[in-house]
Amino acid sequence: MGPRVSITRKEILEAAIAILEEEGWARVSARSIAAKLGSSTMPIYSSMGSMEALQAEARSRALELLFERQLGTRHEIEALGMAIGYVLFARDRPRLFTFLFTGNGSPLRSKEAVAIDGKTGIGTSPAIQSLMSQFSTERGRNDLVFNAWVYTHGLAILLAGGIVTMGDEEIAMRLSGAGEAFYLAAMSKEGGQP
């Protein structure tokens, strides 16, 4: 039996993501995808156009998977659940997380992943919108988001890189403590009482 000729964009994308998670983006190629799908490289180029187009679609899909993990992580404080989900994603899917935020062409900028404008990123979450509404000034909102982002992303990078190891409970405890401190600091700078 010869190689498969008919494969969908979705199958190509899923194969690329699987290779990425197993071996890193450097190993994703038309040939590696074709081998995974039992195909020649022709349908891959015909469907995707270029490896750059595939990389852009893979980045979009990886971001969707990150948001799904964030929104699917339950905690009594929804915004904290999203932070925990972010860190768990980095710990559990390190190559996918690293692909999103480092190297490989056009890495995401932090503002794309945590946009709080209510139109993109986690800013569309009612939990984040509710949290931001507690601040009367942009300074308070910005202080909280920046500090939480630096801490959460830093912890995620440490876990994704295997520099530190933590279980779910420790991740939640550390993020909770840091989040509370950042919230109190932002409220005090705004002149309000938490």
N, C-alpha and C positions, 0 to 999 in steps of 0.2 A: 504494500500500500504506500502511495506517495505522500508527500507532505500536504497538510490541510491548506486549502486555498481560501476558504471563507472564514474569516474571523472578525469579530466585532471590535469597535473601539473600546468598549467596556472590557472585553477579554484582554486586549492589549494593555490597557491601563492597569487592570488587576494583576497581570503578569509582571508588569514593570514595578508595581508597588511590592509584590512578593519578593522579587529579586532585590529591590532596594532594602527591604527589611532583613533579608538573609545575608546580603553581601555588601550593601552600600551602593550609592548612585554610580560610582565609578564602574561598577560591573553591569549596569543597565545599558544594553545595546540592542540594536535590531537583531543581532545574532542570538544574544542570550534570551531575548523574548521569544524569538522564533523557536529556539530549542525547547523552551518551557511549554510552548503551545503546540509543538509538533508541526510547525509550519515552515515555509521559506520566509525570507526577509521581505519579499515583495509585498505581501498584504500589510505588513507593518508600515512600510513607507507609503503605500497607497492610502491607508486609512489615516495615518497621523501627519503625513506631509514631511515632517522632519523630527529629529530627536529634540530640538528646541521646543517644538510644539508639544511633544510628549512630556517633556520636563515641566512645562507650564501646567499641563493638565494634571500631572502627578503632584505638583505643588498644591494645586487647588484641591485635589482629593485628600491630600495629607492634612490640609487645613480643615476640611470638613470633618475628617476623623478626629482631629484635635478638639474641635468645637463639640462634636458628639460626645466625646469623653467628658469634657467640661460640663456640659449641660446634663449629662447622665449621672454625674457624681452627686449623690444626695447628702445633704448636711442640713441641720436646722437653720443655719445661716447660709442662704443660697449662694451668696457671693463667695463665701469661704469654700463651699462645695466646688465652685468653678475653679478656684485657685488650686484646690486639692486635685481635681481632675487634670488640670494642666501639668502638675508635677508628676502625677501617676502616669500620665501619657508619656512624659519624658523618660521616666524610669522604666516603664514597660515596653516602650517602642523607641528605644534610643536612636536608632538609625533614621527613623522617620522624623523624629523631633529635630535631630541634627540637620537633616536635609532641609527642613523648613527654615532654620535660622542661621545656617552657616554655609559658606561656599556655594558650589553648584550653580553658578550663573547669577541669578538674582534672588538672593535670600530675602525673606520677608523682613520688613522693618517692624519694630515692636509696635508702632502705631497701627499697622495693618492687623495685627493679631489681637490687640486689646483696645481697639478703637472704642471710644465711649460716646461717640456722637449720636448714638441711637439709630444709626443707619447700617453700620457695618460691625464686624467683629463681635466681641462679647457685649458691646454696647447696646445690642438689641435685646439683651436679657432684662426682664423686668426687675430682677434682683439688683443688677448694676444700676439701672435707672433709679430705683428706689433709694439705693445707697447714696448716689450722687445728689439726689434731691434734698438730702439732709444738710447740704452745705449751701450757704447763701452766696458764697463768693467762688469765683473760678479758682482762686488761689488754694482754697481748702480742698476742692476737688482734685486739682492738679497735684498737690502735695500727697494726698492719699494714693492716687493712682500711680504716681511716680515711685514712691517708696514701696508700695506693694508690688509693683512690677519688678523693680530691681531685686527685691528679696525673692519673690516667687521664681523669676526667671533664673536668678543665680542658683537657687536650690535645684531647679530643674536641670540646669547645665551640669552641676556637680553629679547628680544622679545619672543623667544620660551618659556622662563620660566615665562612669564607674569609679569616680574619685571618692564618693561616699556611698554607703548603703543605708537604707532606712525602710522600715515596714510602714504600712498604711497608717497605723496609729501615731507613730512618731512624726510622720509628714504632717498629719492633721494637727497634732499638738504644736509643732513648730510654726506652721502657718497661722494657726489661731492666735498664738501669743504675739507674733509679729504683726498680724493684722490689727489686733486690739491696740497695740502700741502706736501703730501708724494712724489709726483712726483718732485716738486721743490726741496725738500730736497735731494732726491736721485741724481738729476742732479747736484746740487751744490757740493755734495760730490765727484762726478765723475769729477768735474772741468769743466763741460759744461754749456752752457747757455740754459735755457729752451726756 
